Amino acid sequence: MRCHGRQAAVANQVRQARRRLDDDDPGLGLAHLLPVECVKAAMHAEQVRCRDCLYTPLVTLWAFLAQVLSPDGSCRAAVARLLAHLAARGRTSDDGADADAAMPSAKTDPYCKARQRLPEALVSRLAREAGERLQRDRPAAGGLLLGGRTVKVVDGTTVSMPDTPANQAAYPQPGSQRPGLGFPIARLVAVMSLGCAAVLGLAIGPHKGKETGETALFRTLLDTPALASGDVLLADRYYASFCNVALLLARGVDSLFRQHQRRKVDFRTGTRLGPDDHLIALSRPERPDWMDAEAYAALPAELTVREVRVRVATRGFRVRTLVLVTTLLDATAYSKEEIAKAFRCRWHVELDLRSIKQTMGMEVLRCKTPAMVRKEVWMHLLAYNLVRAAMAAAADAAGVADPRQLSFAGALQTIVAFAPAMGLAEQGDVPRLRRAMLRAIASHRVGDRPDRCEPRAVKRRPKATKLLTVPRDEARKRLLANASAGKD
């Protein structure tokens, strides 16, 4: 009977806590970034079922989102944040019991299990939809380039994760690292909007192995909404292959890449369009191993592309000349100077990925299983797109033409600082708080320094900590053996 009484008490605590979340603010102060209706629509589309517990998919999603936005990304802090919200919203229960008795446990186990139950498809859908909304609502931030066409950028990066057997099996560590000394690494390839900086598509794969390179992951994004007919895609020279250009053209997407270093460039050949500007014909190469015969036969036997040589006169830049290859063949509609200006903007994707990895802390993930690693990545991208949307709204309210003139780190810090106040405010006060938040975001500007010259080095020295040169278990055994022998 005592056991049943304790279970009934716990069930009553859960019901009281859920009622407070449902009635007050299930978004934990973040619903102004991601409306609850959008989350519920995505849950319905993914057929997500709710369990009779405190950590429903909706509550878990908000707690997870607040977790990746916070500088302290631990599960303990996420649960404490939820408990603080419940305590601040506390009131007596229906049977007259004190609100303190209705508080759930501060243990992280229920929350961690709820994160495991949260469908990966739901999180990825929300992240993509947030990026698509931002792209649809504010497409013209970079619209002065290339005739106002939608310009997108693709690039790859890597993230590391805890050294667990499951993570090592799915995302093996590099071969240059000795077993027991390295960390699993996943490769990410993202398609982003140049205008609004939103992440529109992502492919995740191992860092090593067959068909795990950037271009292999990129091909999995070709038939997704991340790329649409009429787009122009920017990328570095790693993507400048005949097959990539042909596959993009077949989908109505033009490309602008830096020419691959192994392709011979001769401006004395082809059809001359101007100084250092000509059209050339590329012949179809032999069928690559990753392409089947049917897809290979569908490729054109020859492609006409345009090569443009750009000379960099700015002092301090590492590159003095570079050759660009593009399918924008009309030199009148797309001048050589505009082509060069557009490709220079490709560097924005490097800065955007740095914002996600370093500013938001996604460079080193925390989860110990591949499924949770992927969910953690998608949740970071969802949070990133929501921050970018807030920056765009702040720029519009302040009359700033380009949201990139605002600080991403400043926007993130402001959103995190305003979240508790948003969660405790009455419904009528939320618009006023949101306006104050947007004004604060708009006040954090970044300098316009397009031609600055800085060394790629840091001044502050790291602490002189010894590096682990053998697996941890072996190092521990050596330490114990030395201690037993009386050695230092």
C-alpha positions as CSV (number, residue, x, y, z in Angstrom):
1,M,0.0,0.0,0.0
2,R,2.9,2.3,0.8
3,C,4.3,1.7,-2.7
4,H,1.0,2.5,-4.4
5,G,0.6,5.7,-2.3
6,R,4.1,6.9,-3.4
7,Q,3.2,6.2,-7.1
8,A,0.0,8.1,-6.7
9,A,1.8,11.0,-5.2
10,V,4.4,11.1,-8.0
11,A,1.6,10.9,-10.6
12,N,-0.1,13.8,-9.0
13,Q,3.1,15.8,-9.1
14,V,3.4,15.1,-12.8
15,R,-0.2,16.1,-13.5
16,Q,0.2,19.4,-11.6
17,A,3.5,20.2,-13.4
18,R,2.1,19.5,-16.8
19,R,-1.0,21.6,-16.1
20,R,1.2,24.5,-15.2
21,L,3.2,24.1,-18.4
22,D,0.1,23.7,-20.6
23,D,-1.8,26.6,-19.1
24,D,1.1,29.1,-18.7
25,D,4.0,28.9,-21.1
26,P,5.0,25.5,-22.6
27,G,7.7,27.4,-24.6
28,L,9.8,28.2,-21.5
29,G,10.1,31.8,-22.8
30,L,11.1,30.8,-26.3
31,A,7.6,30.5,-27.9
32,H,8.1,34.0,-29.4
33,L,10.9,32.4,-31.5
34,L,9.1,29.2,-32.5
35,P,5.3,29.4,-32.3
36,V,3.6,26.5,-30.5
37,E,1.3,26.1,-33.5
38,C,4.3,25.4,-35.8
39,V,5.6,22.7,-33.4
40,K,2.2,21.1,-33.0
41,A,1.7,21.1,-36.8
42,A,5.1,19.4,-37.2
43,M,4.2,16.8,-34.5
44,H,1.0,16.0,-36.4
45,A,2.8,15.6,-39.7
46,E,5.4,13.3,-38.1
47,Q,2.6,11.4,-36.2
48,V,4.3,12.0,-32.8
49,R,2.4,10.4,-29.9
50,C,2.4,11.9,-26.4
51,R,2.9,9.9,-23.3
52,D,1.1,10.7,-20.0
53,C,4.2,12.1,-18.3
54,L,5.9,15.4,-17.6
55,Y,8.3,15.3,-20.4
56,T,5.9,15.2,-23.4
57,P,7.5,15.7,-26.8
58,L,6.5,19.4,-26.7
59,V,8.0,20.0,-23.2
60,T,11.1,18.0,-24.1
61,L,11.6,19.9,-27.3
62,W,11.4,23.3,-25.5
63,A,13.8,22.1,-22.9
64,F,16.2,20.7,-25.5
65,L,16.0,24.0,-27.4
66,A,16.8,26.0,-24.3
67,Q,19.7,23.6,-23.6
68,V,21.5,24.2,-26.9
69,L,20.9,28.0,-26.6
70,S,22.4,28.2,-23.2
71,P,26.2,28.5,-22.6
72,D,25.9,25.6,-20.1
73,G,24.6,22.9,-22.3
74,S,24.3,20.2,-19.7
75,C,21.2,18.1,-19.0
76,R,21.3,19.1,-15.3
77,A,21.1,22.8,-16.2
78,A,18.2,22.0,-18.6
79,V,16.2,20.2,-15.9
80,A,17.0,23.0,-13.4
81,R,15.8,25.6,-15.9
82,L,12.5,23.7,-16.2
83,L,12.1,23.4,-12.5
84,A,12.9,27.1,-12.0
85,H,10.1,27.9,-14.5
86,L,7.7,25.6,-12.7
87,A,8.6,27.0,-9.3
88,A,8.2,30.6,-10.5
89,R,4.8,29.7,-11.9
90,G,3.9,27.8,-8.7
91,R,0.4,27.9,-7.2
92,T,-1.7,25.6,-5.0
93,S,-3.1,22.5,-6.7
94,D,-6.7,21.7,-7.1
95,D,-6.9,19.8,-3.9
96,G,-5.4,22.7,-1.9
97,A,-1.9,21.1,-1.6
98,D,1.1,23.4,-1.5
99,A,2.7,24.0,-4.9
100,D,6.1,22.9,-3.5
101,A,4.7,19.4,-3.1
102,A,3.8,19.3,-6.8
103,M,7.4,19.9,-8.0
104,P,8.9,17.0,-10.1
105,S,12.3,15.5,-9.4
106,A,15.5,17.3,-10.3
107,K,17.1,14.1,-11.6
108,T,18.1,14.1,-15.2
109,D,17.2,10.5,-16.1
110,P,13.5,11.2,-17.1
111,Y,14.6,14.1,-19.3
112,C,17.4,12.1,-20.9
113,K,15.0,9.3,-21.7
114,A,12.5,11.7,-23.1
115,R,15.2,13.2,-25.4
116,Q,15.9,9.6,-26.7
117,R,12.1,9.2,-27.4
118,L,12.0,12.5,-29.3
119,P,11.9,11.6,-33.0
120,E,14.8,12.8,-35.1
121,A,12.5,13.5,-38.0
122,L,10.5,16.0,-35.9
123,V,13.6,18.0,-34.9
124,S,15.0,18.0,-38.5
125,R,11.6,19.0,-39.9
126,L,11.4,22.0,-37.5
127,A,15.0,23.1,-38.3
128,R,14.4,23.0,-42.1
129,E,11.0,24.7,-41.8
130,A,12.5,27.5,-39.7
131,G,15.1,28.0,-42.4
132,E,12.6,27.9,-45.2
133,R,10.3,30.4,-43.4
134,L,13.2,32.8,-43.0
135,Q,14.3,32.4,-46.6
136,R,10.7,32.9,-47.8
137,D,10.0,36.0,-45.7
138,R,13.3,37.7,-46.2
139,P,14.9,36.5,-49.5
140,A,16.3,39.9,-50.6
141,A,19.0,40.6,-48.1
142,G,21.6,39.6,-50.6
143,G,19.4,40.2,-53.6
144,L,21.6,42.8,-55.2
145,L,23.9,40.0,-56.5
146,L,23.5,38.2,-59.8
147,G,20.3,39.9,-61.0
148,G,18.4,39.4,-57.7
149,R,18.5,35.6,-58.1
150,T,18.4,33.5,-54.9
151,V,22.0,32.7,-54.1
152,K,22.9,29.7,-51.9
153,V,26.2,28.4,-50.5
154,V,27.3,24.9,-49.7
155,D,30.2,23.9,-47.6
156,G,31.4,21.1,-45.3
157,T,32.7,20.9,-41.8
158,T,33.3,18.3,-39.0
159,V,32.2,17.9,-35.4
160,S,33.6,15.6,-32.7
161,M,31.7,13.7,-30.1
162,P,32.3,11.5,-27.0
163,D,34.5,8.5,-27.4
164,T,31.9,5.7,-27.0
165,P,31.8,2.3,-28.8
166,A,28.4,3.3,-30.5
167,N,29.8,6.6,-31.8
168,Q,33.0,5.0,-32.9
169,A,31.1,2.4,-34.9
170,A,29.0,5.0,-36.7
171,Y,31.5,7.8,-37.0
172,P,35.0,6.4,-36.7
173,Q,37.9,8.5,-35.7
174,P,40.5,9.5,-38.3
175,G,43.2,6.9,-39.1
176,S,45.9,9.3,-38.0
177,Q,44.7,9.0,-34.4
178,R,45.7,6.0,-32.3
179,P,42.9,3.8,-30.8
180,G,41.9,5.1,-27.4
181,L,43.4,8.6,-28.0
182,G,41.1,10.0,-30.6
183,F,37.4,11.0,-30.8
184,P,34.7,10.0,-33.3
185,I,34.2,12.6,-36.0
186,A,31.1,13.3,-38.2
187,R,31.2,15.2,-41.4
188,L,28.5,17.7,-42.1
189,V,27.6,19.3,-45.4
190,A,25.2,22.3,-45.2
191,V,23.3,24.3,-47.9
192,M,22.8,27.8,-46.6
193,S,21.1,31.0,-47.9
194,L,23.5,33.8,-48.7
195,G,20.9,36.4,-48.1
196,C,19.4,35.5,-44.7
197,A,22.1,33.0,-43.6
198,A,19.6,30.3,-42.8
199,V,20.5,26.6,-42.9
200,L,18.2,25.0,-45.6
201,G,19.6,21.5,-45.8
202,L,22.1,19.2,-44.1
203,A,23.7,15.9,-44.7
204,I,25.5,14.0,-42.0
205,G,27.9,11.1,-42.5
206,P,31.2,9.5,-41.2
207,H,34.4,11.4,-41.6
208,K,36.2,8.5,-43.3
209,G,35.2,5.5,-45.5
210,K,33.8,5.0,-49.0
211,E,31.4,7.8,-50.3
212,T,31.8,9.9,-47.1
213,G,33.4,13.0,-48.7
214,E,31.8,16.4,-49.0
215,T,30.7,15.9,-52.6
216,A,29.1,12.5,-51.8
217,L,27.1,14.0,-49.0
218,F,26.3,17.0,-51.2
219,R,24.7,14.8,-53.8
220,T,22.2,13.5,-51.2
221,L,20.9,17.1,-51.0
222,L,20.3,17.6,-54.7
223,D,16.7,16.5,-54.7
224,T,15.7,18.2,-51.5
225,P,13.9,21.6,-51.1
226,A,17.3,23.1,-50.1
227,L,18.0,23.6,-53.8
228,A,15.3,24.9,-56.2
229,S,15.2,25.7,-59.9
230,G,16.5,29.2,-60.5
231,D,19.0,29.2,-57.7
232,V,22.7,30.0,-58.0
233,L,25.0,27.9,-55.9
234,L,28.4,29.1,-54.6
235,A,31.1,26.7,-53.4
236,D,34.8,26.2,-53.3
237,R,36.9,24.4,-55.9
238,Y,36.3,21.0,-54.2
239,Y,32.9,21.0,-55.8
240,A,34.0,22.1,-59.3
241,S,33.6,18.8,-61.1
242,F,31.8,18.0,-64.4
243,C,29.3,15.7,-62.7
244,N,28.3,18.3,-60.0
245,V,27.9,21.1,-62.6
246,A,25.8,18.8,-64.8
247,L,23.6,17.4,-62.0
248,L,22.9,21.0,-60.8
249,L,22.0,22.2,-64.3
250,A,19.6,19.3,-64.8
251,R,17.7,20.6,-61.8
252,G,17.7,24.2,-63.1
253,V,20.5,25.4,-60.6
254,D,23.4,27.5,-61.9
255,S,26.8,27.2,-60.2
256,L,29.7,29.5,-59.4
257,F,32.8,27.6,-58.1
258,R,36.4,28.3,-57.9
259,Q,38.1,26.2,-60.6
260,H,39.7,23.0,-59.5
261,Q,43.5,23.2,-59.1
262,R,44.0,20.2,-61.3
263,R,42.2,21.5,-64.3
264,K,44.4,23.2,-66.8
265,V,43.4,26.8,-67.6
266,D,44.3,28.5,-70.9
267,F,42.5,31.8,-71.7
268,R,43.9,31.7,-75.3
269,T,41.3,29.0,-76.1
270,G,37.5,29.0,-76.3
271,T,35.2,31.9,-77.0
272,R,36.6,35.2,-75.7
273,L,34.1,37.4,-73.8
274,G,36.6,39.9,-72.5
275,P,40.0,40.2,-70.7
276,D,40.4,37.0,-68.6
277,D,36.9,35.9,-69.5
278,H,35.9,33.2,-71.9
279,L,33.7,30.2,-72.7
280,I,35.0,26.7,-72.9
281,A,33.6,23.2,-73.5
282,L,34.1,20.5,-71.0
283,S,33.9,16.9,-72.1
284,R,32.2,14.2,-70.1
285,P,34.8,12.2,-68.1
286,E,34.8,8.5,-67.6
287,R,32.0,7.1,-65.4
288,P,32.9,7.5,-61.7
289,D,32.4,4.5,-59.4
290,W,29.6,6.1,-57.5
291,M,27.4,6.7,-60.5
292,D,25.4,4.0,-62.2
293,A,25.3,3.5,-65.9
294,E,21.8,4.9,-66.4
295,A,22.6,8.2,-64.5
296,Y,25.9,8.4,-66.4
297,A,24.1,8.1,-69.8
298,A,21.8,10.9,-68.8
299,L,24.7,13.3,-68.5
300,P,25.5,15.6,-71.5
301,A,28.5,14.6,-73.6
302,E,29.7,18.2,-73.4
303,L,29.1,21.2,-71.2
304,T,29.8,24.9,-72.0
305,V,31.0,26.8,-69.0
306,R,32.5,30.2,-68.4
307,E,35.9,30.8,-66.8
308,V,36.8,34.1,-65.2
309,R,40.2,35.1,-63.9
310,V,40.1,37.5,-60.9
311,R,43.2,39.4,-59.8
312,V,43.3,40.4,-56.1
313,A,45.0,43.7,-55.6
314,T,44.2,44.1,-51.8
315,R,47.4,44.0,-49.8
316,G,47.6,41.2,-47.1
317,F,45.3,38.7,-48.9
318,R,46.8,35.3,-49.3
319,V,45.4,34.7,-52.8
320,R,46.7,37.0,-55.6
321,T,44.8,35.4,-58.5
322,L,42.0,32.9,-58.8
323,V,40.0,31.4,-61.6
324,L,36.2,31.0,-61.3
325,V,34.0,28.6,-63.3
326,T,30.3,29.2,-63.7
327,T,27.3,28.3,-65.8
328,L,26.2,32.0,-65.9
329,L,27.3,32.4,-69.5
330,D,25.8,35.8,-70.3
331,A,28.6,38.4,-69.8
332,T,26.1,41.2,-70.3
333,A,23.7,40.0,-67.6
334,Y,26.4,38.8,-65.3
335,S,29.5,40.9,-65.6
336,K,33.0,39.7,-64.6
337,E,33.0,42.2,-61.7
338,E,29.7,40.9,-60.4
339,I,30.8,37.3,-60.6
340,A,33.9,38.2,-58.6
341,K,31.9,40.1,-56.0
342,A,29.4,37.2,-55.6
343,F,32.2,34.7,-55.1
344,R,33.8,36.8,-52.5
345,C,30.6,36.5,-50.5
346,R,31.1,32.8,-50.3
347,W,33.3,33.4,-47.3
348,H,30.1,34.1,-45.4
349,V,29.4,30.4,-45.1
350,E,32.7,30.0,-43.3
351,L,31.6,32.6,-40.8
352,D,28.1,31.2,-40.4
353,L,29.4,27.7,-39.7
354,R,31.8,29.2,-37.2
355,S,28.9,30.8,-35.5
356,I,27.2,27.4,-35.1
357,K,30.2,25.5,-34.0
358,Q,32.1,28.0,-31.8
359,T,29.5,30.6,-30.7
360,M,26.8,28.0,-30.1
361,G,29.2,25.2,-29.0
362,M,28.4,22.6,-31.6
363,E,32.0,21.9,-32.4
364,V,32.2,19.3,-29.6
365,L,28.9,17.4,-29.1
366,R,27.8,15.8,-25.8
367,C,25.6,12.8,-26.8
368,K,26.9,9.3,-26.5
369,T,24.9,7.5,-29.3
370,P,24.7,8.2,-33.0
371,A,20.9,8.8,-32.9
372,M,21.3,11.4,-30.2
373,V,24.3,13.0,-31.9
374,R,22.2,13.6,-35.0
375,K,19.3,15.0,-32.9
376,E,21.8,17.3,-31.1
377,V,23.1,18.6,-34.5
378,W,19.6,19.3,-35.8
379,M,18.6,21.0,-32.6
380,H,21.6,23.3,-32.9
381,L,20.5,24.1,-36.4
382,L,17.0,24.8,-35.3
383,A,18.3,27.2,-32.6
384,Y,20.6,28.8,-35.1
385,N,17.8,29.5,-37.6
386,L,15.6,30.9,-34.9
387,V,18.3,33.3,-33.8
388,R,18.9,34.4,-37.4
389,A,15.1,35.0,-37.7
390,A,15.2,37.2,-34.6
391,M,18.2,39.1,-36.1
392,A,16.3,39.7,-39.3
393,A,13.3,41.0,-37.4
394,A,15.5,43.2,-35.3
395,A,17.2,44.6,-38.5
396,D,13.8,45.3,-40.0
397,A,12.6,47.1,-36.9
398,A,15.8,49.2,-36.7
399,G,16.0,50.0,-40.4
400,V,19.2,48.0,-40.9
401,A,19.5,46.8,-44.6
402,D,21.5,43.7,-43.9
403,P,21.0,41.5,-40.8
404,R,24.6,40.4,-41.1
405,Q,25.5,43.9,-39.8
406,L,24.2,42.7,-36.4
407,S,26.3,40.5,-34.0
408,F,25.2,36.9,-33.9
409,A,26.9,36.4,-30.5
410,G,25.1,39.5,-29.2
411,A,21.7,38.2,-30.5
412,L,22.2,34.8,-28.9
413,Q,23.2,36.4,-25.5
414,T,20.2,38.7,-25.7
415,I,17.7,35.9,-26.4
416,V,19.0,33.8,-23.6
417,A,18.9,36.7,-21.2
418,F,15.3,37.6,-22.1
419,A,13.9,34.0,-22.1
420,P,13.2,33.8,-18.3
421,A,11.4,37.2,-18.4
422,M,9.4,36.0,-21.4
423,G,8.4,32.8,-19.7
424,L,7.1,34.6,-16.6
425,A,5.4,37.5,-18.3
426,E,1.7,37.8,-18.8
427,Q,0.5,37.2,-22.3
428,G,-0.2,40.9,-22.9
429,D,3.4,41.9,-21.9
430,V,5.1,39.5,-24.3
431,P,4.9,41.9,-27.3
432,R,6.5,44.7,-25.3
433,L,9.3,42.4,-24.1
434,R,9.9,41.2,-27.6
435,R,10.2,44.8,-28.9
436,A,12.7,45.5,-26.1
437,M,14.6,42.4,-27.1
438,L,14.8,43.3,-30.7
439,R,16.0,46.8,-29.9
440,A,18.8,45.2,-27.8
441,I,19.7,42.9,-30.6
442,A,19.8,45.7,-33.1
443,S,22.2,47.7,-30.9
444,H,24.9,45.1,-31.2
445,R,26.6,45.9,-34.6
446,V,29.6,44.4,-36.2
447,G,32.2,46.5,-38.0
448,D,32.4,46.6,-41.8
449,R,36.0,45.6,-42.4
450,P,36.1,44.0,-45.9
451,D,39.8,44.4,-46.5
452,R,41.3,44.0,-43.1
453,C,44.5,42.1,-42.8
454,E,45.1,40.0,-39.7
455,P,47.5,37.1,-39.0
456,R,45.9,33.7,-38.6
457,A,47.3,33.2,-35.1
458,V,46.3,33.7,-31.5
459,K,48.3,35.6,-28.9
460,R,47.1,33.9,-25.7
461,R,49.1,30.7,-25.0
462,P,47.3,27.6,-23.8
463,K,48.0,26.1,-20.4
464,A,50.9,23.7,-20.3
465,T,48.9,20.5,-19.8
466,K,50.4,17.2,-20.6
467,L,48.8,15.3,-23.5
468,L,47.5,11.8,-23.2
469,T,49.8,9.6,-25.3
470,V,48.3,6.2,-24.4
471,P,44.8,5.0,-23.8
472,R,43.3,6.2,-20.5
473,D,43.0,2.7,-19.0
474,E,46.7,2.1,-19.7
475,A,47.7,5.5,-18.3
476,R,45.7,4.8,-15.2
477,K,47.4,1.4,-14.7
478,R,50.8,3.0,-15.0
479,L,49.8,5.7,-12.5
480,L,48.7,3.1,-10.0
481,A,51.9,1.0,-10.6
482,N,54.1,4.0,-10.1
483,A,52.3,5.0,-6.9
484,S,52.7,1.4,-5.5
485,A,56.4,1.5,-6.4
486,G,56.8,4.9,-4.6
487,K,57.7,6.8,-7.7
488,D,56.5,10.4,-8.4
